[in-house]
Amino acid sequence: MQTVWESTELEYAFLFTLRKVNSINPEGFESFFHNLPVDPYIKGNYRLRRLSRFTVSGNELIKLPHGYLFQSKTYNPLLGDVKREFSELEDGIIKLDIFKKMVLAFSDSCKLHPEAEIGVHQIRTICSAENMGNPAPEGIHQDGTDFIGIFSVARENIQGGETHLYTAKKEKPVFSKVLNSGELLLVNDHEFFHFTTPIKPQTDGLGIRDVFVLTSPSLLTE
């Protein structure tokens, strides 16, 4: 695992890390991003999303029953106190060995308790010449969980989409980077706020940003 920090912020180094997961070929995920439903809670139809939750048992994943995403307005001023429901991840992607490796990399890196719930958000953000895509419409925020993982699957025909971490909303970011395909950013949600800048196309046509966001606890409720 490679630990990443700003040179003047060494004291925060152990609270977020960036690693390249060499055992995962992100191209194996890409076909499953073509059939994502539109996120009905965001105006503009530029974000598509699925969501499921799991626990880890040894080296296996256990899929848990369907649940609802819920965050308070303290953490999500845009959609806080709204019970949000999303379609489950497709069975085909859950059966992939690379999917299991991704969830286990998150669980192992964060040293999660064996019974900890993990929420896996599969998200595509789209942009066009007429409309930018906003991966974080709620602005600089925390999720209200313990740990967050962002696994980058693909970036196609886009500029922007730089991920930032902050120790406070009004401070300068202590981490700023475009996450490349195959990179996994791990963040302690208690210590940092996060944000990803809007995306726009580099050339004519659509641009896309495909990621998985993993959270533990899952933020899902029955």
Kinemage of the C-alpha trace (Angstrom):
@kinemage 1
@onewidth
@group {chain A} dominant
@subgroup {mainchain}
@vectorlist {calphas} color= white
{ca met a 1} P 0.000 0.000 0.000
{ca gln a 2} L 1.278 3.446 -0.889
{ca thr a 3} L 0.560 6.151 1.660
{ca val a 4} L -0.156 9.537 0.148
{ca trp a 5} L 0.099 12.973 1.740
{ca glu a 6} L 0.868 16.570 1.049
{ca ser a 7} L 4.462 17.294 2.021
{ca thr a 8} L 3.354 19.822 4.656
{ca glu a 9} L 0.691 17.559 6.131
{ca leu a 10} L 2.641 14.505 7.308
{ca glu a 11} L 0.567 14.193 10.470
{ca tyr a 12} L -2.426 13.101 8.398
{ca ala a 13} L -0.575 10.462 6.391
{ca phe a 14} L -1.953 7.411 8.192
{ca leu a 15} L -5.542 8.597 7.886
{ca phe a 16} L -5.843 8.218 4.125
{ca thr a 17} L -4.006 6.033 1.677
{ca leu a 18} L -3.919 5.508 -2.061
{ca arg a 19} L -3.075 2.158 -3.544
{ca lys a 20} L -3.010 0.593 -6.983
{ca val a 21} L -4.757 -2.770 -6.795
{ca asn a 22} L -2.654 -4.690 -9.304
{ca ser a 23} L -4.709 -7.877 -8.952
{ca ile a 24} L -7.754 -6.147 -10.466
{ca asn a 25} L -8.184 -5.398 -14.164
{ca pro a 26} L -10.853 -2.644 -14.156
{ca glu a 27} L -11.826 -3.415 -17.758
{ca gly a 28} L -13.658 -6.455 -16.414
{ca phe a 29} L -16.194 -4.130 -14.758
{ca glu a 30} L -16.893 -1.849 -17.684
{ca ser a 31} L -19.722 -3.756 -19.418
{ca phe a 32} L -21.740 -3.623 -16.186
{ca phe a 33} L -21.681 0.183 -16.184
{ca his a 34} L -23.669 0.313 -19.441
{ca asn a 35} L -26.881 -0.812 -17.713
{ca leu a 36} L -27.047 1.454 -14.671
{ca pro a 37} L -30.387 3.074 -13.772
{ca val a 38} L -30.547 6.848 -13.462
{ca asp a 39} L -30.236 8.178 -9.924
{ca pro a 40} L -33.802 9.529 -9.433
{ca tyr a 41} L -32.806 11.795 -6.533
{ca ile a 42} L -30.474 14.069 -8.522
{ca lys a 43} L -31.778 16.584 -11.048
{ca gly a 44} L -30.347 16.408 -14.535
{ca asn a 45} L -30.159 12.641 -15.197
{ca tyr a 46} L -26.358 12.798 -15.294
{ca arg a 47} L -25.713 10.291 -12.496
{ca leu a 48} L -26.488 6.570 -12.726
{ca arg a 49} L -26.283 4.267 -9.747
{ca arg a 50} L -26.756 0.866 -8.097
{ca leu a 51} L -26.193 -0.051 -4.460
{ca ser a 52} L -25.843 -3.285 -2.474
{ca arg a 53} L -24.444 -4.234 0.915
{ca phe a 54} L -22.237 -7.093 2.014
{ca thr a 55} L -20.323 -8.620 4.868
{ca val a 56} L -17.068 -10.536 4.555
{ca ser a 57} L -16.688 -14.102 5.827
{ca gly a 58} L -13.124 -15.296 5.420
{ca asn a 59} L -12.393 -14.800 1.735
{ca glu a 60} L -16.040 -14.804 0.688
{ca leu a 61} L -18.690 -12.110 0.360
{ca ile a 62} L -22.169 -12.461 1.832
{ca lys a 63} L -24.803 -10.300 0.150
{ca leu a 64} L -27.276 -8.817 2.610
{ca pro a 65} L -30.988 -8.072 2.056
{ca his a 66} L -32.107 -4.977 0.199
{ca gly a 67} L -31.940 -1.774 2.209
{ca tyr a 68} L -32.429 1.971 1.962
{ca leu a 69} L -29.701 4.593 2.007
{ca phe a 70} L -30.200 7.161 4.722
{ca gln a 71} L -28.016 10.101 5.775
{ca ser a 72} L -28.899 12.991 8.044
{ca lys a 73} L -28.808 16.595 6.856
{ca thr a 74} L -25.752 17.018 9.067
{ca tyr a 75} L -23.801 15.021 6.495
{ca asn a 76} L -25.800 15.544 3.324
{ca pro a 77} L -27.458 18.979 3.148
{ca leu a 78} L -28.809 18.191 -0.326
{ca leu a 79} L -30.462 14.824 0.309
{ca gly a 80} L -30.232 14.383 4.067
{ca asp a 81} L -33.210 12.902 5.927
{ca val a 82} L -34.401 11.340 2.650
{ca lys a 83} L -34.863 7.571 2.508
{ca arg a 84} L -33.260 6.707 -0.846
{ca glu a 85} L -33.728 3.417 -2.657
{ca phe a 86} L -31.516 2.143 -5.489
{ca ser a 87} L -31.489 -0.992 -7.614
{ca glu a 88} L -29.196 -3.774 -6.420
{ca leu a 89} L -25.918 -4.563 -8.143
{ca glu a 90} L -26.359 -7.140 -10.882
{ca asp a 91} L -25.644 -10.770 -9.993
{ca gly a 92} L -23.112 -10.996 -12.800
{ca ile a 93} L -20.824 -8.337 -11.357
{ca ile a 94} L -21.073 -9.734 -7.830
{ca lys a 95} L -19.862 -13.122 -9.127
{ca leu a 96} L -16.706 -11.625 -10.650
{ca asp a 97} L -13.475 -12.522 -8.897
{ca ile a 98} L -12.272 -8.930 -9.381
{ca phe a 99} L -15.336 -7.641 -7.532
{ca lys a 100} L -14.548 -9.860 -4.545
{ca lys a 101} L -10.920 -8.737 -4.662
{ca met a 102} L -11.997 -5.088 -4.609
{ca val a 103} L -14.274 -5.493 -1.570
{ca leu a 104} L -11.665 -7.581 0.256
{ca ala a 105} L -8.986 -4.984 -0.496
{ca phe a 106} L -11.213 -2.375 1.154
{ca ser a 107} L -12.052 -4.590 4.135
{ca asp a 108} L -8.466 -5.740 4.698
{ca ser a 109} L -6.941 -2.276 4.275
{ca cys a 110} L -9.377 -0.712 6.746
{ca lys a 111} L -9.044 -3.695 9.134
{ca leu a 112} L -12.810 -4.001 9.367
{ca his a 113} L -14.522 -6.176 11.946
{ca pro a 114} L -15.638 -9.491 10.347
{ca glu a 115} L -19.303 -8.592 10.868
{ca ala a 116} L -18.996 -5.040 9.532
{ca glu a 117} L -21.455 -4.069 6.811
{ca ile a 118} L -19.989 -2.706 3.589
{ca gly a 119} L -22.056 -0.649 1.175
{ca val a 120} L -20.947 -0.830 -2.467
{ca his a 121} L -22.157 2.024 -4.670
{ca gln a 122} L -21.681 1.550 -8.412
{ca ile a 123} L -21.780 5.039 -9.954
{ca arg a 124} L -21.428 6.502 -13.440
{ca thr a 125} L -21.323 10.287 -13.912
{ca ile a 126} L -22.000 11.586 -17.429
{ca cys a 127} L -21.163 14.949 -18.987
{ca ser a 128} L -21.728 16.585 -22.359
{ca ala a 129} L -20.932 19.865 -24.077
{ca glu a 130} L -24.246 21.222 -22.764
{ca asn a 131} L -24.063 19.831 -19.235
{ca met a 132} L -21.241 19.215 -16.809
{ca gly a 133} L -21.452 16.170 -14.568
{ca asn a 134} L -21.183 16.684 -10.840
{ca pro a 135} L -19.900 13.644 -8.909
{ca ala a 136} L -20.525 15.416 -5.576
{ca pro a 137} L -23.587 17.681 -5.905
{ca glu a 138} L -23.762 18.019 -2.105
{ca gly a 139} L -20.419 19.867 -2.105
{ca ile a 140} L -17.569 19.316 0.354
{ca his a 141} L -18.918 16.757 2.804
{ca gln a 142} L -18.518 13.728 5.029
{ca asp a 143} L -20.677 10.631 4.594
{ca gly a 144} L -21.356 9.858 8.246
{ca thr a 145} L -19.623 6.482 8.145
{ca asp a 146} L -16.270 5.207 9.445
{ca phe a 147} L -14.351 4.423 6.270
{ca ile a 148} L -14.742 5.299 2.594
{ca gly a 149} L -13.111 3.689 -0.405
{ca ile a 150} L -13.194 5.107 -3.938
{ca phe a 151} L -12.138 2.652 -6.642
{ca ser a 152} L -11.646 4.203 -10.076
{ca val a 153} L -12.874 2.019 -12.945
{ca ala a 154} L -12.715 4.292 -15.991
{ca arg a 155} L -12.398 7.856 -17.236
{ca glu a 156} L -13.404 8.454 -20.844
{ca asn a 157} L -13.231 11.787 -22.700
{ca ile a 158} L -13.283 13.940 -19.576
{ca gln a 159} L -11.363 16.623 -17.800
{ca gly a 160} L -11.881 17.423 -14.135
{ca gly a 161} L -13.089 14.853 -11.652
{ca glu a 162} L -10.260 15.566 -9.230
{ca thr a 163} L -10.774 14.150 -5.740
{ca his a 164} L -9.969 16.402 -2.773
{ca leu a 165} L -9.663 15.713 0.959
{ca tyr a 166} L -9.988 18.443 3.592
{ca thr a 167} L -9.546 18.597 7.342
{ca ala a 168} L -12.230 21.332 7.432
{ca lys a 169} L -14.613 22.713 4.829
{ca lys a 170} L -13.015 26.148 4.689
{ca glu a 171} L -9.416 24.895 4.599
{ca lys a 172} L -7.319 24.131 1.536
{ca pro a 173} L -7.294 20.448 0.533
{ca val a 174} L -4.558 18.264 2.008
{ca phe a 175} L -4.919 15.838 -0.913
{ca ser a 176} L -5.819 16.543 -4.560
{ca lys a 177} L -5.614 13.961 -7.324
{ca val a 178} L -7.393 12.584 -10.349
{ca leu a 179} L -7.904 8.908 -9.528
{ca asn a 180} L -6.701 6.745 -12.387
{ca ser a 181} L -8.184 3.415 -13.407
{ca gly a 182} L -7.353 0.721 -10.853
{ca glu a 183} L -6.539 3.103 -8.002
{ca leu a 184} L -8.259 2.777 -4.618
{ca leu a 185} L -8.384 5.748 -2.256
{ca leu a 186} L -9.115 4.879 1.384
{ca val a 187} L -10.293 7.610 3.755
{ca asn a 188} L -11.116 7.867 7.449
{ca asp a 189} L -14.489 9.641 7.263
{ca his a 190} L -14.236 10.894 10.847
{ca glu a 191} L -11.142 12.925 10.039
{ca phe a 192} L -11.699 14.253 6.526
{ca phe a 193} L -14.234 15.946 4.320
{ca his a 194} L -14.139 14.934 0.660
{ca phe a 195} L -15.211 16.319 -2.701
{ca thr a 196} L -14.776 15.531 -6.391
{ca thr a 197} L -14.753 18.372 -8.891
{ca pro a 198} L -17.246 18.473 -11.815
{ca ile a 199} L -16.358 16.856 -15.124
{ca lys a 200} L -16.714 18.123 -18.687
{ca pro a 201} L -15.836 16.526 -22.047
{ca gln a 202} L -12.406 16.986 -23.591
{ca thr a 203} L -13.841 16.672 -27.114
{ca asp a 204} L -17.289 16.465 -28.722
{ca gly a 205} L -19.574 13.757 -27.408
{ca leu a 206} L -20.249 12.331 -23.988
{ca gly a 207} L -17.720 11.928 -21.207
{ca ile a 208} L -17.994 9.404 -18.388
{ca arg a 209} L -16.476 8.725 -14.975
{ca asp a 210} L -17.071 5.242 -13.543
{ca val a 211} L -16.310 4.437 -9.908
{ca phe a 212} L -17.243 2.212 -7.012
{ca val a 213} L -17.672 3.936 -3.657
{ca leu a 214} L -17.422 1.620 -0.658
{ca thr a 215} L -18.523 2.602 2.838
{ca ser a 216} L -18.428 0.889 6.205
{ca pro a 217} L -20.808 0.974 7.986
{ca ser a 218} L -22.980 0.693 4.896
{ca leu a 219} L -25.371 3.597 5.759
{ca leu a 220} L -28.203 1.283 4.725
{ca thr a 221} L -31.231 0.525 6.826
{ca glu a 222} L -34.046 -2.010 6.495
